[in-house]
Amino acid sequence: MTMEPFGARLRRAMDERGPLCVGIDPHASLLLEWGLNDDVAGLERFSRTVVEAMADRIAVLKPQSAFFERFGSRGIAVLEKSVQEARAAGALVVMDAKRGDIGSTMAAYAESFLHKDAPAFSDALTVSPYLGYGSLSPAVALARESGAGLFVLALTSNPEGGEVQHAVRADGRDVGATMLAHLAVENAGEEPLGSFGAVVGATLGDLSSYDLGINGPLLAPGVGAQGATPKDLPRVFGSALRNVVPSVSRGVLRHGPDVSALRDAAERFAEEIRVTLTSA
Ligand SMILES: O=C(O)c1cc(=O)[nH]c(=O)n1[C@@H]1O[C@H](COP(=O)(O)O)[C@@H](O)[C@H]1O
C-alpha cells in the first residue's frame, strides 16, 4: 500500500500539533552538558531522551546525520533506531543529511533514506541542489513513489550561503530563486500541500523579493541558537507563513536532559509560533 504523500501528512501534523520541528543534534558539547560521555552510549541516551520527550507531541523531528555518522556504524545504528522510534510514536522525521551528487549516485543516496524498506526510511530528506537541480530527479522520483518528501536547500541560514545562492544567472534570477521556481513546478496542483519543500533560513530578514509561494513546505532553521525568533517569521516569510515549519535544535536541546524541561522548552517555542501565526 502506498503511503499518503508527505505534503498531506505534514499539513495534518502541522494543524494537529502546531508547526514546529525540533532537531536532534547530539553535539559533543551537549552530550557533556547532559552529563553523558561523548561516546555511542551517550549518543544513544541523548537521542532516546529527545525522542521520548518530543515524538508524541511535536510535528517534525529532524535528526542531523553528521552527529551520528561521527561514531561510525554503531552511530548509524542509533540513528536508524531513533528514526524508527520517532515515527512509531507519531512524529514525522526529516533526515537532515543534505545529500547531493550526480544523478546516478543521487539515486543510491535516495534509496538510503527514501526507499520504504530502508532501515533509516524517513518521511523526508534534506538535499543539496548545487550539482544542478536536475541531479536531484532520482530523489524526486523515489520520494513520489514512497509518499516521502524532500527539503531542497534554497536560501540557507548561514551567512556564507549568499555567495552561491544570491549569484545572479544570465536570466536575471538568482540561484536561490531558481531553486524555488523548480519546486513550484514540482508541487503544482498538489493539495493540500506539495511534498517538495525548500529550506529557507529564519535568519535572513526580509525575503519579499523572493517568490516563496511554492505550494510546498518551507523548513526554517535558525530559530534559537542562530539568533532568529518566532516573532521574526512574518517579516521573513510574508504571505507564505502558513507553510513554514520553524526548526530549533540547540534552543530546545540545551534544556535537557530532563524530559519535562525539554518539553517545556519546545512548548514555549510552539506557543510563541502559535501567537505569531494568529496575530499575523
Ligand atoms: O537543513 C537544515 O536543517 C539546515 C539548513 C540551514 O540553512 N541551516 C541550518 O542550520 N540547518 C540545520 O539546522 C540545525 C540548526 O541547529 P541550531 O542552530 O542548533 O538550531 C542544524 O542541524 C543545521 O545543520
The ligand as a MOL file (V3000), in Angstrom:
LIG
                    3D

  0  0  0     0  0            999 V3000
M  V30 BEGIN CTAB
M  V30 COUNTS 24 25 0 0 0
M  V30 BEGIN ATOM
M  V30 1 O 18.8410 21.8100 6.5620 0
M  V30 2 C 18.9070 22.2610 7.7060 0
M  V30 3 O 18.2350 21.8020 8.6120 0
M  V30 4 C 19.6950 23.4780 7.9250 0
M  V30 5 C 19.7390 24.3690 6.8770 0
M  V30 6 C 20.2110 25.6730 7.1010 0
M  V30 7 O 20.1480 26.5320 6.2260 0
M  V30 8 N 20.7110 25.9920 8.3200 0
M  V30 9 C 20.7370 25.0890 9.3540 0
M  V30 10 O 21.1620 25.4710 10.4700 0
M  V30 11 N 20.3010 23.8100 9.1460 0
M  V30 12 C 20.4160 22.7820 10.2280 0
M  V30 13 O 19.5410 23.1410 11.2880 0
M  V30 14 C 20.1680 22.8750 12.5530 0
M  V30 15 C 20.2690 24.1760 13.3120 0
M  V30 16 O 20.6310 23.9350 14.6240 0
M  V30 17 P 20.5290 25.0690 15.7490 0
M  V30 18 O 21.2890 26.2450 15.2660 0
M  V30 19 O 21.1700 24.4060 16.9370 0
M  V30 20 O 19.0690 25.3500 15.9850 0
M  V30 21 C 21.4820 22.1990 12.2510 0
M  V30 22 O 21.2800 20.8010 12.2670 0
M  V30 23 C 21.8200 22.6480 10.8430 0
M  V30 24 O 22.5760 21.6870 10.1350 0
M  V30 END ATOM
M  V30 BEGIN BOND
M  V30 1 2 1 2
M  V30 2 1 2 3
M  V30 3 1 2 4
M  V30 4 2 4 5
M  V30 5 1 4 11
M  V30 6 1 5 6
M  V30 7 2 6 7
M  V30 8 1 6 8
M  V30 9 1 8 9
M  V30 10 2 9 10
M  V30 11 1 9 11
M  V30 12 1 11 12
M  V30 13 1 12 13
M  V30 14 1 12 23
M  V30 15 1 13 14
M  V30 16 1 14 15
M  V30 17 1 14 21
M  V30 18 1 15 16
M  V30 19 1 16 17
M  V30 20 2 17 18
M  V30 21 1 17 19
M  V30 22 1 17 20
M  V30 23 1 21 22
M  V30 24 1 21 23
M  V30 25 1 23 24
M  V30 END BOND
M  V30 END CTAB
M  END
